[in-house]
Amino acid sequence: MITLAQIAASAAAAVHLLAFVWETLLFRRPSVHEDVFRIPSGDVAAVRMWAFNVGFYNLFLGAGALMGVALWRAGEDTVGRALVLYTCLFMFLAGIALFVSDRLAMSRPRGAGLVGAAAQCAPALIALIALATI
């Protein structure tokens, strides 16, 4: 279960690092803001600061999870597991918030954010379940 937790935490980190790239570095590209986030080009200026800031949250979460895995694998079990637990719990709960905002159709048609919510929740939840069984 340790290996599963580490792999799932690394996958969760990869999702968040990809989100950082999309939200912070590539957001103005129509293939990103329209196709990935369903944000019309006319609204990009209004949400760009939000996307930029959220991108950095995702960077820090992904980096924290990877650091936790690295510390854990290096023998720093308590610190590494605690960091993986915190970041994966944060990711999972943020994914639940994304799911709720999708159900409320807060900024897009209902259902447009389900893939993002699942991508944010699933690997983190797998890591949390694996951690709970160790």
Phi and psi in degrees as a GROMACS rama.xvg file:
@    title "Ramachandran Plot"
@    xaxis  label "Phi"
@    yaxis  label "Psi"
@TYPE xy
-61.227  -46.2695  ILE-2
-62.3354  -42.993  THR-3
-60.874  -43.9157  LEU-4
-60.7466  -43.1299  ALA-5
-68.1156  -40.4826  GLN-6
-66.5282  -45.3021  ILE-7
-64.5909  -40.4923  ALA-8
-64.1517  -38.2096  ALA-9
-67.1136  -38.6988  SER-10
-65.0281  -41.6831  ALA-11
-61.6133  -40.2139  ALA-12
-62.8028  -42.2103  ALA-13
-61.5226  -40.6405  ALA-14
-59.3798  -44.6468  VAL-15
-72.1042  -33.4509  HIS-16
-69.8407  -37.0865  LEU-17
-63.6663  -42.5115  LEU-18
-60.6369  -39.2256  ALA-19
-57.2489  -47.8085  PHE-20
-60.3298  -47.2471  VAL-21
-63.7822  -47.1377  TRP-22
-76.9854  -31.1835  GLU-23
-103.189  -41.8274  THR-24
-97.3857  -34.4034  LEU-25
-117.427  9.37229  LEU-26
-59.4791  -33.7554  PHE-27
-73.5757  -10.8807  ARG-28
-73.2469  130.983  ARG-29
-56.6471  -33.1329  PRO-30
-65.3403  -20.008  SER-31
-96.4345  -59.0027  VAL-32
-69.3739  -31.5279  HIS-33
-87.0023  -48.6182  GLU-34
-79.1457  -38.652  ASP-35
-86.5694  -49.4913  VAL-36
-100.869  -6.09798  PHE-37
59.8097  36.2916  ARG-38
-100.8  118.047  ILE-39
-61.5981  148.316  PRO-40
-55.0129  -34.2288  SER-41
-66.5931  -17.8173  GLY-42
-100.772  -3.0088  ASP-43
-59.1016  -44.6824  VAL-44
-59.9636  -36.9862  ALA-45
-71.62  -27.7122  ALA-46
-111.978  -0.0741181  VAL-47
-60.3265  -42.9291  ARG-48
-63.336  -41.461  MET-49
-59.1402  -49.1161  TRP-50
-61.8964  -42.6013  ALA-51
-59.8517  -47.6071  PHE-52
-66.1299  -45.6114  ASN-53
-62.7437  -35.1624  VAL-54
-57.8487  -40.2573  GLY-55
-70.9669  -34.9729  PHE-56
-56.1244  -45.7236  TYR-57
-64.4646  -38.5747  ASN-58
-60.3981  -46.7783  LEU-59
-68.0107  -37.5295  PHE-60
-64.6848  -47.1891  LEU-61
-62.0874  -44.1241  GLY-62
-64.9262  -38.366  ALA-63
-64.1998  -42.2801  GLY-64
-64.5278  -43.5527  ALA-65
-65.0532  -38.4488  LEU-66
-64.8418  -40.132  MET-67
-61.4394  -44.6622  GLY-68
-62.3363  -44.4239  VAL-69
-62.4296  -44.4327  ALA-70
-64.5698  -41.8432  LEU-71
-60.5809  -46.4165  TRP-72
-67.7682  -25.8255  ARG-73
-83.4431  1.94583  ALA-74
101.534  -3.70888  GLY-75
-88.53  68.7971  GLU-76
-57.3365  -50.2716  ASP-77
-64.6574  -48.9866  THR-78
-66.6714  -45.6795  VAL-79
-62.2925  -47.2965  GLY-80
-64.5336  -39.1081  ARG-81
-63.2977  -41.9136  ALA-82
-67.0713  -41.9678  LEU-83
-63.1972  -44.5992  VAL-84
-59.5966  -49.3816  LEU-85
-62.0337  -50.48  TYR-86
-67.0472  -39.3368  THR-87
-69.716  -36.2223  CYS-88
-65.2208  -42.3399  LEU-89
-60.1234  -47.5487  PHE-90
-61.3576  -45.4211  MET-91
-61.9691  -47.9758  PHE-92
-65.2703  -36.8151  LEU-93
-65.6184  -35.6424  ALA-94
-65.1538  -37.1067  GLY-95
-63.9223  -42.2627  ILE-96
-61.4849  -40.5503  ALA-97
-63.4387  -40.7325  LEU-98
-61.4579  -45.3184  PHE-99
-62.772  -44.3627  VAL-100
-64.101  -32.5692  SER-101
-66.6059  -45.8682  ASP-102
-61.7319  -31.6401  ARG-103
-84.4604  -2.55032  LEU-104
50.4541  50.9923  ALA-105
-69.3949  -32.9612  MET-106
-140.224  -10.1346  SER-107
-140.642  170.434  ARG-108
-61.0026  143.698  PRO-109
-54.3503  132.499  ARG-110
100.49  -16.5731  GLY-111
-71.222  -19.929  ALA-112
-105.735  6.97471  GLY-113
-65.8021  -39.3639  LEU-114
-63.9431  -43.0113  VAL-115
-63.0208  -41.9744  GLY-116
-64.1877  -41.9688  ALA-117
-65.9209  -41.6611  ALA-118
-64.4981  -33.9707  ALA-119
-76.7731  -37.538  GLN-120
-81.4801  -46.6432  CYS-121
-58.5612  -54.8604  ALA-122
-63.8739  -37.7459  PRO-123
-65.2269  -41.2049  ALA-124
-65.3155  -40.0705  LEU-125
-60.8168  -43.2284  ILE-126
-62.5333  -42.223  ALA-127
-64.7646  -42.0164  LEU-128
-64.5594  -44.1714  ILE-129
-62.0991  -40.7061  ALA-130
-62.3849  -36.5589  LEU-131
-69.4224  -19.8937  ALA-132
-97.2189  0.211475  THR-133
